[in-house]
Structures are given as structure tokens and as C-alpha cells.
Amino acid sequence: MKISILGIGRWASCIAFCMDKKKFNVLMWEREHSDGRESPLFSTHKNDYVELSNRVNFTHDLGKAINYGDVIIISILSQQLDNLMQQVKQVKGYEKKHYCIAMKGVEASSGRRLSEILIDNGVKTCNIAVWVGPGHVKSFLSGQPTNMLISAYNNIYANRLIESFTSANFVDLSHSDDIIGTEFGSAAKNVIGIAAGILEGSGYEQKKGPLMPASVKEIGNFIDALGGDPNSATGLAFLGDFQATLFDKQSKNLTYGRLIVEKNTLDEKKLKPFIDVSSVEGIKTAEALLKLKNQYNSRVNLERAVHMPITSAVDDIVKGRVKLKEAGDYISEKITDALHL
């Protein structure tokens, strides 16, 4: 199998490492930077996380990457996906290729799930899968295996990827036919990661316990309202990813939530020495989920309305509507509200 990977970040490089170990031929694509700089992977086959063999090649030519792969894995920031697909559409025959989305998020401007962005850009549903679940790159590469999830509109395609990508001592893949719940759950856990970081930075570590069942209830109700299976909130895409998102210090969302409280600032420039705020997916995801919630509630009566107190609280805090010194108490209050939904 030939694998094209669109993206060059740490998770993309980890996937390339796994595919390389399985002896697949891999081509990684990165957009060309205006200043001419390249990722260290391009010139050395190494970065801070992995070292790749010569089976892995690199290109700035998007058409070459699309044409090369039997499967095209996309691993970039979720808010950039539509822009990327606008470029992919220029490649002849792109809609017939098989895609696997290895990223988590919901488009803030539209509320679209990531698979919906591909569909809106002409990709056939039977050729789309998503790959999500718990794990961090350093943990993988230190020899800690995990379980992750493949969900697709076509079960045959999903099972093909599971059979091909499952790797001993790396990842055991399972299947879910609830792509709605899988995508919303995997995106929403980043929002809850920010909430956990806010609690941590406020000295409310113990509140992470109640945060877990409260958020499962909140997101389960949301998934149900949007047409998915509420039980997906208890699966690998959401609850199963909590160790990596709510407790692992490598979690960007957790780190961001903790830092904004500890540093008492939302200023990206002041936070830049510690974290790249643009890579914190939970910020935009909270906005997107609330947009979808409001759209849903506008169509139903009050009794069927969906309430998302924790997600709303995170959005209030990261938008500066709540004082950061009061953020821990605010999240704590909304956890109680969510437990009573």
C-alpha cells in the first residue's frame, strides 16, 4: 500500500513512523513556505520525535501527493481543512481517492464536522474515514501501545484500514459506525481538556473527577440531538481519550487551560514562550459546538433544548467574558449544572 500524508506536524510524523515500520511506501506533503524554510524532516528524516527510513519521501507538490497514495491521510490543524480541500479540488481525479482524516475538530465558522468538509468539497462518502482516539506521540514512541478508533461511512473501507493500520506495540484499532458521534466526541474532548487545565491551574485538581461524568452527560446529549449515538460519548473518541487530554502533561488543551490561569492572561504573545495558542483545538471547537447547539435549539421546543454548561463556560473564559481569577469557580459551578442535566 502507498500512503500519502498531508501534514508534517508531530502526529503526522508519528503516523509516518508507524506506516514506515509496517513497510508501506510513504510520501509526506507540506505546503511550501514563502520564506523557503522546510521542516527538519525534509532534509534529515528526523524531528524531535521520530527518525524515518528512506522509504519515506517528501514533497511540496500537492498533486503529486494526491496521485501517489492508495490512502491519503490528512493530519493538519482542523480550521485549515477547508482551505486545503480547496487546493485538493484542483487535482484531477481527487474525488475518487480514499481519505483518512487523522485529526480532531469542528469548523468554527460553519459548525461542519471534518468529514462534512470533504463531502462538501466533492469527495464521495464511501471514500472517507476518520481515525481518532487516545494517545500522545512521546508515549507511542516510548513503547506504550494504545487503542484507537476508525469510523467511516463505509464499513468495508473502515475494516480495510483497521486491518492495514493496526500495529503491534503501537495501536489496536476498533470500528465504530457512528461517524457523527465519533467526530463530535473526539472534537469535544479538547474543550473538556481546557476545562481540566483551568481547574488544575486554579488548584481544583479534585474537580477533574466530577468533570468526567458531567462532560460525558453533556456531550452525550449533544451527540444525540445532532443525530449520533449518545453512547459514543463513553467510547474511545471521548471518554477513552480523557487520560491523554485531562491528565497527560503533553496535552496542549490541558496546558493552555492551566497556563491562562497561572499566567493570568489570554494574550497569545505572552503565552507564546510556553505554547502556540493557534494549535489549541479546543478554543475554536467550543465556539463551533455552541453554534450548532444554538441552531438546534432554534428548531425545537424548550423541553427538547440542549444545554452545554461546561462548553459554554470554557467559551466564556477563553473569550474573556469571565475573570481568569474566577475561572476555576466558574467551571466548578457548571460541572454541577451538567451533572443535573
C-alpha positions as CSV (number, residue, x, y, z in Angstrom):
1,M,0.0,0.0,0.0
2,K,1.2,3.5,-0.8
3,I,0.4,6.1,1.8
4,S,0.3,9.9,1.3
5,I,0.3,12.0,4.4
6,L,-0.9,15.6,4.1
7,G,0.8,17.4,7.0
8,I,4.2,17.5,8.7
9,G,3.3,18.0,12.4
10,R,4.1,15.7,15.3
11,W,1.1,13.5,14.8
12,A,1.6,13.3,11.1
13,S,5.2,12.3,11.7
14,C,4.2,9.7,14.2
15,I,1.8,8.2,11.6
16,A,4.6,8.2,9.1
17,F,6.8,6.4,11.6
18,C,4.1,3.7,12.1
19,M,3.5,3.3,8.3
20,D,7.2,3.1,7.8
21,K,7.6,0.4,10.3
22,K,4.9,-1.6,8.5
23,K,7.0,-1.3,5.3
24,F,4.4,0.9,3.5
25,N,5.8,3.4,1.0
26,V,5.1,6.9,2.4
27,L,5.0,10.3,0.8
28,M,4.6,13.3,3.1
29,W,3.4,16.6,1.9
30,E,3.9,20.1,3.4
31,R,2.8,23.4,1.9
32,E,5.7,25.5,0.6
33,H,6.6,28.3,2.9
34,S,7.0,31.8,1.4
35,D,10.4,32.2,3.2
36,G,11.7,28.9,1.7
37,R,12.2,27.2,5.1
38,E,11.4,23.5,5.4
39,S,10.6,21.1,8.2
40,P,13.7,19.2,9.5
41,L,12.1,16.0,8.3
42,F,12.5,17.1,4.7
43,S,16.3,17.3,4.9
44,T,17.2,14.9,7.7
45,H,14.3,12.4,8.0
46,K,14.3,13.4,11.7
47,N,12.5,15.7,14.1
48,D,12.2,15.9,17.9
49,Y,10.0,12.8,17.9
50,V,10.9,10.3,15.1
51,E,13.5,9.1,12.7
52,L,12.2,7.8,9.4
53,S,13.7,5.5,6.9
54,N,14.4,6.2,3.2
55,R,11.1,4.6,2.3
56,V,9.5,7.9,3.4
57,N,9.7,10.7,0.8
58,F,8.7,14.3,0.9
59,T,7.1,16.8,-1.5
60,H,5.6,20.3,-1.7
61,D,3.6,19.2,-4.8
62,L,0.1,18.6,-3.6
63,G,-0.9,17.0,-6.9
64,K,1.9,14.5,-6.6
65,A,0.8,13.6,-3.1
66,I,-2.8,13.1,-4.1
67,N,-1.9,11.0,-7.1
68,Y,0.6,8.9,-5.2
69,G,-1.4,7.4,-2.3
70,D,-3.8,4.5,-2.2
71,V,-4.9,6.1,1.0
72,I,-4.4,9.8,1.8
73,I,-4.1,10.6,5.5
74,I,-4.8,14.2,6.4
75,S,-3.2,15.5,9.6
76,I,-3.2,19.3,9.9
77,L,-5.0,21.9,12.1
78,S,-8.7,21.3,11.7
79,Q,-9.5,25.0,11.0
80,Q,-7.3,24.8,7.9
81,L,-9.0,21.8,6.3
82,D,-11.4,23.6,4.0
83,N,-8.6,25.8,2.7
84,L,-6.6,22.6,2.0
85,M,-9.5,20.9,0.2
86,Q,-10.0,24.0,-2.0
87,Q,-6.5,23.2,-3.3
88,V,-7.0,19.4,-3.4
89,K,-10.1,20.1,-5.7
90,Q,-7.7,21.4,-8.3
91,V,-6.1,17.9,-8.7
92,K,-7.8,15.8,-11.4
93,G,-9.4,12.7,-10.0
94,Y,-9.1,13.8,-6.4
95,E,-12.7,12.8,-5.6
96,K,-12.1,9.2,-6.4
97,K,-9.2,8.8,-3.9
98,H,-9.6,7.3,-0.4
99,Y,-9.1,9.7,2.5
100,C,-8.5,9.1,6.2
101,I,-8.9,12.2,8.5
102,A,-6.4,11.8,11.4
103,M,-7.3,15.0,13.3
104,K,-10.0,16.3,15.7
105,G,-12.1,19.3,15.5
106,V,-15.2,21.1,14.2
107,E,-15.0,24.1,11.8
108,A,-15.7,27.2,13.8
109,S,-17.1,29.3,11.0
110,S,-19.7,26.7,9.9
111,G,-20.0,24.0,12.6
112,R,-19.2,21.4,10.0
113,R,-17.6,18.1,11.0
114,L,-14.4,17.4,9.2
115,S,-15.8,14.6,7.1
116,E,-18.6,17.0,6.0
117,I,-15.9,19.4,4.7
118,L,-14.6,16.7,2.5
119,I,-18.1,15.8,1.3
120,D,-18.9,19.5,0.6
121,N,-15.7,19.6,-1.5
122,G,-16.8,16.7,-3.7
123,V,-15.2,13.6,-2.0
124,K,-17.5,10.5,-2.1
125,T,-18.8,9.5,1.3
126,C,-17.7,5.8,0.7
127,N,-14.1,7.1,0.5
128,I,-14.0,8.9,3.8
129,A,-12.8,7.6,7.2
130,V,-11.7,9.2,10.4
131,W,-9.0,8.0,12.8
132,V,-9.3,9.2,16.4
133,G,-8.7,8.2,19.9
134,P,-6.3,8.4,22.8
135,G,-2.5,8.8,22.6
136,H,0.4,11.2,22.5
137,V,3.4,10.9,20.3
138,K,6.0,10.6,23.0
139,S,4.0,7.9,24.7
140,F,3.8,5.9,21.4
141,L,7.5,6.2,20.7
142,S,8.4,5.2,24.3
143,G,6.7,1.8,23.6
144,Q,3.3,2.5,25.2
145,P,0.6,1.0,23.0
146,T,-3.0,2.2,22.9
147,N,-6.4,1.6,21.4
148,M,-7.9,3.9,18.8
149,L,-10.9,4.2,16.6
150,I,-11.7,4.1,12.9
151,S,-15.1,5.3,11.8
152,A,-16.3,5.6,8.2
153,Y,-19.4,5.9,6.1
154,N,-18.5,2.6,4.5
155,N,-17.8,-0.3,6.8
156,I,-15.7,-2.2,4.2
157,Y,-13.4,0.8,3.9
158,A,-13.2,1.1,7.7
159,N,-12.3,-2.6,8.1
160,R,-9.7,-2.3,5.4
161,L,-8.0,0.5,7.3
162,I,-8.2,-1.3,10.6
163,E,-6.6,-4.4,9.1
164,S,-3.9,-2.4,7.3
165,F,-3.0,0.1,10.1
166,T,-3.2,-2.0,13.3
167,S,0.3,-2.3,14.5
168,A,1.7,-4.5,17.4
169,N,3.1,-2.4,20.2
170,F,1.7,0.8,18.6
171,V,-2.1,0.8,18.2
172,D,-5.0,-1.6,18.2
173,L,-7.8,-0.2,16.0
174,S,-11.5,-0.7,16.6
175,H,-14.5,0.2,14.4
176,S,-17.5,2.5,15.1
177,D,-20.2,3.0,12.6
178,D,-21.3,6.2,14.4
179,I,-19.2,8.7,12.5
180,I,-21.3,11.6,13.9
181,G,-20.7,10.7,17.5
182,T,-17.0,9.8,16.7
183,E,-16.3,13.2,15.2
184,F,-18.2,15.3,17.7
185,G,-16.8,13.3,20.6
186,S,-13.2,13.5,19.5
187,A,-13.5,17.2,18.9
188,A,-15.4,18.0,22.2
189,K,-12.8,16.2,24.4
190,N,-10.4,19.1,23.5
191,V,-12.9,21.6,25.1
192,I,-13.0,19.4,28.2
193,G,-9.2,19.4,28.2
194,I,-9.2,23.2,28.5
195,A,-11.7,22.9,31.4
196,A,-9.4,20.4,33.1
197,G,-6.4,22.7,32.7
198,I,-8.4,25.7,34.2
199,L,-9.3,23.5,37.2
200,E,-5.7,22.4,37.5
201,G,-4.3,26.0,37.3
202,S,-6.9,27.1,39.9
203,G,-5.8,24.4,42.4
204,Y,-9.1,22.4,41.9
205,E,-7.4,19.2,40.8
206,Q,-10.0,17.1,42.6
207,K,-12.8,18.6,40.4
208,K,-11.4,16.6,37.4
209,G,-13.3,13.6,38.8
210,P,-16.7,15.2,38.6
211,L,-15.8,16.8,35.3
212,M,-15.6,13.4,33.6
213,P,-19.2,12.1,34.2
214,A,-20.6,15.7,33.9
215,S,-19.0,16.2,30.4
216,V,-20.0,12.7,29.3
217,K,-23.6,13.6,30.1
218,E,-23.3,16.9,28.4
219,I,-21.7,15.7,25.2
220,G,-23.8,12.6,25.1
221,N,-26.9,14.7,25.0
222,F,-25.4,16.9,22.3
223,I,-24.4,14.0,20.1
224,D,-27.9,12.5,20.5
225,A,-29.5,15.8,19.4
226,L,-27.3,16.1,16.3
227,G,-28.2,12.6,15.1
228,G,-25.4,10.4,16.6
229,D,-25.4,7.7,19.2
230,P,-25.1,9.2,22.7
231,N,-23.2,6.1,23.8
232,S,-20.3,7.3,21.6
233,A,-19.5,9.7,24.5
234,T,-18.5,6.8,26.6
235,G,-16.2,5.3,23.9
236,L,-12.7,5.8,22.7
237,A,-13.4,9.1,20.8
238,F,-14.4,11.0,24.0
239,L,-14.2,9.3,27.4
240,G,-11.5,6.9,26.3
241,D,-9.3,9.9,25.4
242,F,-9.6,11.6,28.8
243,Q,-6.3,10.2,30.2
244,A,-4.4,11.8,27.3
245,T,-6.4,15.0,27.4
246,L,-7.3,15.7,31.0
247,F,-4.2,14.3,32.8
248,D,-1.2,13.9,30.4
249,K,1.1,16.9,30.6
250,Q,1.7,16.6,26.8
251,S,-1.9,17.7,26.2
252,K,-2.0,21.1,24.5
253,N,-5.5,21.8,25.7
254,L,-4.8,21.0,29.3
255,T,-1.6,23.0,29.2
256,Y,-3.4,26.0,27.7
257,G,-6.2,25.9,30.3
258,R,-3.6,25.7,33.1
259,L,-1.4,28.5,31.7
260,I,-4.1,31.1,31.2
261,V,-5.0,30.8,34.9
262,E,-1.4,30.6,36.2
263,K,-0.2,33.5,34.0
264,N,-3.5,35.4,34.4
265,T,-3.6,36.2,30.7
266,L,-5.2,35.3,27.4
267,D,-2.6,37.3,25.4
268,E,-1.2,35.0,22.8
269,K,2.1,36.9,22.7
270,K,2.6,36.5,26.5
271,L,1.7,32.8,26.2
272,K,3.9,32.2,23.1
273,P,7.1,31.2,25.1
274,F,5.0,28.3,26.6
275,I,2.5,27.3,23.9
276,D,1.4,28.0,20.4
277,V,-2.2,29.1,21.0
278,S,-3.1,28.5,17.4
279,S,-2.6,24.8,17.9
280,V,-5.1,24.6,20.8
281,E,-8.0,23.0,19.0
282,G,-10.5,23.3,21.9
283,I,-10.7,27.1,21.6
284,K,-12.4,27.0,18.2
285,T,-14.2,23.8,18.9
286,A,-16.1,25.3,21.8
287,E,-17.3,28.1,19.6
288,A,-18.4,25.6,16.8
289,L,-20.2,23.3,19.2
290,L,-22.2,26.2,20.7
291,K,-23.1,27.4,17.3
292,L,-24.5,24.0,16.4
293,K,-26.3,23.8,19.8
294,N,-28.0,27.2,19.2
295,Q,-29.0,26.2,15.7
296,Y,-30.6,23.0,17.0
297,N,-32.3,24.8,19.9
298,S,-33.8,27.3,17.5
299,R,-35.7,24.5,15.7
300,V,-37.1,22.7,18.8
301,N,-39.3,23.5,21.7
302,L,-37.9,24.3,25.1
303,E,-38.3,20.8,26.5
304,R,-36.0,19.4,23.8
305,A,-33.4,22.1,24.0
306,V,-29.8,21.0,24.5
307,H,-27.8,22.6,27.4
308,M,-24.0,22.7,27.4
309,P,-22.9,24.4,30.6
310,I,-19.3,23.2,30.6
311,T,-18.7,24.0,26.9
312,S,-20.3,27.4,27.4
313,A,-18.1,28.1,30.4
314,V,-14.9,27.3,28.5
315,D,-16.0,29.6,25.7
316,D,-16.8,32.4,28.1
317,I,-13.4,32.1,29.7
318,V,-11.3,31.9,26.6
319,K,-13.3,34.9,25.1
320,G,-12.5,37.0,28.2
321,R,-16.1,37.2,29.5
322,V,-15.0,35.8,32.9
323,K,-12.1,37.0,35.0
324,L,-9.4,34.4,35.0
325,K,-9.1,34.6,38.8
326,E,-12.7,33.4,38.9
327,A,-12.4,30.7,36.1
328,G,-11.9,27.7,38.4
329,D,-15.0,28.6,40.4
330,Y,-17.0,29.2,37.2
331,I,-16.0,25.8,35.7
332,S,-16.8,24.1,39.1
333,E,-20.3,25.6,39.1
334,K,-21.0,24.5,35.5
335,I,-19.9,20.9,36.3
336,T,-22.6,20.8,38.9
337,D,-25.1,22.1,36.4
338,A,-24.1,19.4,33.8
339,L,-24.4,16.6,36.4
340,H,-28.1,17.6,36.8
341,L,-28.9,17.7,33.1
